[in-house]
Amino acid sequence: MIQITDKTKCCGCTACVSVCPQNCITMQTDDEGFSYPVVNPDLCIGCDACEAVCPCLNRKPNPPQPQAMAVRAKDDILRRFSSSGGVFSLLSTDVLNHGGAVCGAVFGDDFRVQHVIAWDETGVEPMRGAKYVQSDLGDVFRQIRDLVDNNTPVLFSGTPCQTSGLRAYLGGDADKVLTVAIVCHGVPSPKIWEKNLRELGTVTDVRLRDKRQSWKRYATNYFVDGKEILRPVMDDPYMKGFLRDLYNRPSCTDCPAKTGGYADLTLGDFWGIEKFLPDMDDDKGTSLVLVQTEQGKKALAAIADRVESKAVTFAQATQYNPAVTTSAHDHPQRNEAMKRLENEPLAAVVADYTKTSGMEKLKGFARKLLGRK
């Protein structure tokens, strides 16, 4: 029976809830805004199916290094509205054209992030772009199980721990779903995200990766009270606190799926592309694609005529994107910051815990001179 006594040992993937034959496990939100499974002992029959699918309890050994690719869509308009190179959208279109469904994260009511299933391009469009907050998976794992049982092609996109949980839940049928993991720095608290929106005002639209001016130096874009608020990413309090690991889920500091191998494909930004493949750098976005299975290889081949791609080494692909292999930093003052965020403004708290010392500024200047990140 799943019992969460150490919150660093639960990633919130909902596999345990989905697999329970008694429906005796529910996800309940804690004071920080993260959801954890809670078992009704009166209904539990002790089958331990929940423990068998838990990615935190059943870590896999490091897989062989995947094939690494730099990939970008030929359609510049598509890339403009994608986080990086537009690969997710092309993969989704191919699945839809074969009568399938796509499951991914969208901004729902009040800009809460949730996973939904789409059957057409209109439904997939809101899945594009970054959503830096842990999504609510609801019962999509069970919906996907029904689709698999009906031989419907499915693409699932999520964080590595979510794809890991889905594959464990599906068991022998996991290969019937094209799983696409995103390179993940960590997942912030939905409670802090909602606090950010409340303090901004009446928000009518959000784009956390606005690339109009630059892909490498992207901005956040909020539409509040009829006005556009465009900020460089490190001038946005919410993003600054997230990137400094102030309010990530506790399990993100020891990610159970960080080593990869839990998805057919992994997609991210190819940071450093200008150093390795300058001819593919137009500052409009280039995707890092890690091909981890034969199914992933076939899926990428199916969109080959709509992309430009070049093979790179794994070392090149990950040199400037450490989130591929490294868990989020355990900020020493995270718990203190989270308590202050209960009653104090987000911008003020983030400012207190993200001050840059003179030495750090000097090191940053030196890295810039040396051409390093």
N, C-alpha and C positions, 0 to 999 in steps of 0.2 A: 504494500500500500504506500502510495506517495505521501510523504510527510516532509514539508519544507521547514527545516530547522536552521538551515544556512542559506540565506538568500543569494549567495554567490553560486549556488548549485542549481538554480532554476532560471532558464532563459525565457520562460513564458510562451513556449511554442504551441501549447494546447494539444500536443499529441496524446498525452495521458487522458485528457478530457474526451477526446474523439474516440479513443479505443475502448473506453470503459463499457463493458456489456450491460452494466446495471445503471448507467447514467447517474452515478453517485458522486461524480467529481464536477465541481464548478470552479470557474475562475473568479477570484474575489480581489478587489483592489485594496492595497495597503495605504498607509498614510503618505507615502511618497508618490502615489499615483500609478504604481506598477501592479499588474495582476499576477496572482499566484494560484495554483490549484489547491482546493480544499476538499477533502474526502468526507462524505457522510458515512461514519462507521456503521450506522445501523443498516445501511444498504449494501456495504462492501462485502463481497464473497471471498476475498482473499486470493483472487486469481493471479495477481501480480502482473497483469497485462500492462498496467500503467508504467510500472518500473521497467518493463522490457523494452518500451519504446522511447524512454527518456534519453535524449542525447547527452545530458550531463552525467547520467549514471552509466552510459554505455559508449564511452569515447572510443573512437577508432584510431588505429595507428596512422602515422603520417603516410599519405598516399604517394605514389611516384610523382615527380614533378610534371605538371601538365604542359601541354603545348601552349605557348604564349604567342599572341597575335596583336598587332595594331590594326584596328579596323574602323572605318568611318563610312557612313552612308554617302552615296553620290548625290543624294537629294539634300541640298543646302537648307531648304526650308524645314525639312524634317529634323535636321540637326539643330536648327535654331531653337526648336521647342523641346529638345531632348537634353538630358543632363550632360551627355558627352557626345558620342558618335552616332546615336540613332539606331544602334543594333537591336535593342529590345523591341522597338516598333516594327522593324523588318521581320524579326522572328515571329512576332505576334501576328502580323499580316499573313505569313505563310501558314500558320496554324489555323487561322480563321478561314483561309481559302480552301482548307481541307475539311471544312465542316466542324472545326473544333472550337474550344472555348479558352479564354485567357483569364487567369486569376492574378490580380496584382493589387497594389495599394493605391487608394485615392483619398482625396480630401472629401469627407462626407459632410453631414450636417454640422454647422458651427466649426468647420474645418478640423474636425476630428479625423484622424487617419484610420482607415479601415480597409480590409481586404474584401474585394468583391469579385464576382465572375462576370465577364463580358463576352458577348457573342458577335460583336461587330466593331468596326473602327471607332464609332462614336463612343462606345463603352470603353475602348482601350485608351482613347486620347487622354482622359484624366489620369491614367496610370503613368504617363510620361512625366519626367521631371522629378526632382528630389523631394522627399518628405522626411525631414530629420526629426522623427519622433517614432516611438514604438507603435506599430499598428495593432488594431483590434482584429484578430483573425476570425472571431465569431465561430461559426460552424462550417467554414469553407473546406476544412479537411474532409468532413463527411460528405459535403456536396461533391467534392472531387472524387471521392470513393464511388459515389453513385454514377458519375460520368464515366469513370474507368470501367465499372461493371457493365455499362452500356456501350463500351468500345468507342467512346467519344475521345478524340485527340484533345489533350489539355496541355497548356503551358502554365507553369506556376513560377512567379517571380517573387522573391523575398530575401530576407537576410540569410546568411549561411545557417544560423541555428533554426530558422523556420523551414528551410529546405531540408535540413537534416531531420527535423521532427516529422515532416510530411513523408519523407522516404521511409522512415522507421515505421510510421503508422500504416503505410501501404504495403510494407513487407515485400513479398514476391512480385507485387504488381507495380513497384516503384518505377520500373523501367518503362511503364506505359504512359508516364507523364514526363514531359520535357521540363526539367527543373533548371531554373536560371537564378543563381544567387548573385547578389550585389556585393561588391566590396564594401565592408561595413566598418566604420570607425567606432560605432557603438550606438545604442538606442536611448535617446533622452526620455525623460518622464513625460507622459501625456499631461500630467497635472501642471508641470512647468510650462509646457507649450500653451495650454489653455490660459495660464496666468499671463504669459506674454501677449496673447491676443487681447485679453481683457484690458491690459494696461495700455495697449495701442489705441483702443477705441472701437468704433464700429467697423470691423474688417469685412470687406466685400470680395477680396481676391488676394491670393498669396502666391508668390513665386520665389522659392528659396534658392534657386540657381538661375538668376537673370544673366544671360550671356550676350545681351545686345552690344555691350561695349567690349567685352572680352570673356573668353572661356577661362583663361588662366586666372584672371582677376575678376571673378564673377561677383555679383551683388545680390542682396536680398531685395525683394520688391513687394511691398504691402500697399494695398489700396484701402485707405482709411478715411471714413467720413467724406468720400468723394475726391480725395486727394491721393496722389501717388507718393509713397515714401521709398526712395531708392537709396540703399546704403552699401558701401563696400563691405564685404562679408565680415571683416574683423571690426567694423564699426557698429555692427548689429549686436546688441547685448545677448540676445538668445543664442545666436550662432557662436559668438565668442565664448560663452559659457559652455556650450556643447563641445566645441573643439578643444577646450581646456579641461574637459572631463569632469565638470562640476555636478552634472545631474544625469549621468548615464545609469542604466540598470546595473545593479551590483555584479551580475554575472559577466558583464562586458569586460571586466578586468581579467577574467580567465575564461575566455570564450571557448565553448566546447566544440565549435566547428571552425575555428580560425585556420586550422591546417588545410582546409579545402578537401576536395574529394567527395563532398556531400551533394554535389549538383553536377548536372551534365555540362553546364557552362557557368563561368563566373564573369560578370561584367563590372567594369569600373572605369575610372578616368586614367588615360595613359599620361600621367604626369612625367615630365622629362622627355616627351616625344621629340622636342626640338634638339635634344642632344644626340639622340640615336637615329632618328629618321626625320631630319629637317624638312624633307620634301613632303612629308605628310602633316606638317604643322602649319595650319592657316589660322590658328587661334579661334576656330569655330567649334572645336571639340573632336577628339579622337578617342575611341574606346580601347581600353585594355580588355582583351578577351582571353580567358583561360579555358582551354578545351580539355575536359577531364574524362570524357567517355566517348565511345563510338557514336552514341546517339547525339551527343553534342557536336561531334565532327560532322555528322550528316546534316544536322540542323543548320550549321554554319555554311555548309556547301550549298544548301538549298537557296541561300540568299546571295550567293557569290556574285551574281551578275548585277547586283544592286549596291555593292560595296567596293571600296578599295581596301586591300589588306596586305600586310607583310608580316612574315614570321620574325620573331625576336627571341632572344634568350630569356629564360625565367628571371635571371639576375637583372637584365635590362628592364623587364616589365615591372619589377617590384622595387627597384632602387629608390625611386622617388614616390612610391606609394606603399609605405610600410604597413598600412592597414590590411593589406592582403594576407600578411602572415603574423602580425603582431596585435595582441589584444590592447584594448584601451588602457591608458595610464590610470593607476589608482591614486587619484588626487588626495593628498593627505588631509585636506580640510573639507572634503566632500560632504560628510555628514553634518558638519557645522553649518556649511552653506545651505544645505537643504532645510535645516531647521529655521534659519533666518528667512528663507524664502517663503515661509508660512505667512509672515506678516510684513516683510519689507519689500520695496520695489525691486523688480528683477535687475534693472540697470545698475542700481546702487550696490547690490550684493555682488553681481558679476564684476563690477569695477574693483571691489575690494579684494577679490581673489584672483584677479588676472593682471595685476600690476606687473609691469616689466621692469626688472632691475637694470641699473646702469651696465652691469656686466653682461646681462642677457642681450641688451641693445648692442653692445660692442661685439658680442659673438655673432649676432645676426648680421651686422655690418660686414664682419670678416667673411661670413659665409657668402654674402652677396658679392663681395670682391672676388672670391674664389670660384664663383659660378656654381655654388652648391645650395641645396635647399635646407 
